[in-house]
Amino acid sequence: MLKVDTNKCNGCHLCEKNCPFGAIVVINDKAEVGDGCTLCGACLNTCTMGCLTIERRRASPEELARYKGVFIFAECEERAGVTEPRKVVLELIHKGRELADKLGEPLKVIMIGPDAPMNTDVLLAHGADGVIAYRNKLLDQYSTDSFTTVLSAIVADKKPSILLMGATPNGRDLAPRLAARLRLGLTADCTALDIDDEGQLVQTRPAFGGNIMASILSPYTRPQMATVRPNVFPVGEATGGKGTVEEAVVTLSKGVIRTRVLETENLKAEGDEGIENAKVIVAAGQGMQTPENMALIRELAETLGGKIAGSRPLVELGWIPHTLQVGQSGTTVSPDLYVAVGISGAVQHLVGMSSARKVIAINSDPDAPIFKVADLGIVGDALQVLPKFIAKVKAAKAAA
Ligand code: FAD
């Protein structure tokens, strides 16, 4: 909390003027802190009297030790009347299993949804030791209020050491709300997760515009919370593990849900079907030079039975929609084959496709960084290479 030493405060209003959240008010020549304070610290440097201090909650080692287990929040969707986990949940179970084994702690999945059958078997088969399930008809559609209420109650009760969730649109909405509710740190969009020698979660993600990879620890709060984008980790084998399903007890009333989705609309345009789950992607970069040359990218994608995608500059140029952008500020993909044409291989692009199984790169610059991640590199002018490439694939298909 932000504390004011009223003996030193002279009511100068500097902190009040510099608080970005309007949370400080000077009353009777003394600064007073309101509920809007987020502990951002902006006021500290402006106070010339040194009367402001922030006391952050730091759990003691004994308190931290009470938190055990790697927990995954299962974002679900309804399929044929059954609540099913999304693919990203299975990806997180695969990584979570590795983390839990390193810690020697259990891996559990929290599955919440409407009053309908839940496919908990798939979670156990993929390696979870247990599922904590909660069903309520008020959870028939996602809302920040209802999901935060239920999830924060379960997390506060079960005290996991680590909580992971997918960085999907709903996950990105829920995770910060939950972190704020429980006063936790949160590392969003992690590209790697590991356990250090002290048993802490090492959360790696690009920082400063992707120019460095930051390794982030949460040493004073539990659970350590991180989100991971779909397709960053692979889905493991479903080996049919055994485990327990426990029903959670949480009170959820209609009154806490302040928003309802009244209508949803599907916008149909190129790229709306998405590239997230594409098996083959032909991605173009600025090396394609003109939008007309994208016809070659489309032809190759069609010949290979794949989808087109591109680097961020192509979105900025208006050649492709944002839904087709691969990378840090676009989509993360993990196709079986990724053909990168005229793409330099900036780190912000690579983080979005580094889990592709096979990468073919076509670039006129032999020193382009994309060649470092390519299984097959073709140095040459894309406009000359692509027609030959397409002809070869067509000939191979005809022969087959
Ligand atoms: P360039 O870097 O210009 O590379 C063009 C390549 O084409 C070169 O290697 C060149 O040798 C080659 N070339 C030129 N002519 C030919 C030819 N005739 N035949 C073959 N090759 C040729 N970028 C993304 O892609 N996705 C993101 O999500 C993303 N997010 C970002 C987020 C932040 C915060 C920031 C700061 C940047 C982000 N970027 C992102 C931008 C990124 O840094 C690069 O600028 C971008 O990826 C470069 O795109 P490019 O490779 O198409 O273009």
Boltz pocket constraint, residues with backbone or C-beta under 6 A from the ligand:
constraints:
  - pocket:
      binder: B
      contacts: [[A, 209], [A, 210], [A, 284], [A, 285], [A, 286], [A, 287], [A, 288], [A, 310], [A, 311], [A, 312], [A, 313], [A, 314], [A, 325], [A, 326], [A, 327], [A, 328], [A, 329], [A, 330], [A, 331], [A, 341], [A, 342], [A, 343], [A, 344], [A, 345], [A, 346], [A, 347], [A, 348], [A, 349], [A, 352], [A, 362], [A, 363], [A, 364], [A, 365], [A, 368], [A, 380], [A, 381], [A, 382], [A, 383]]
      max_distance: 6.0
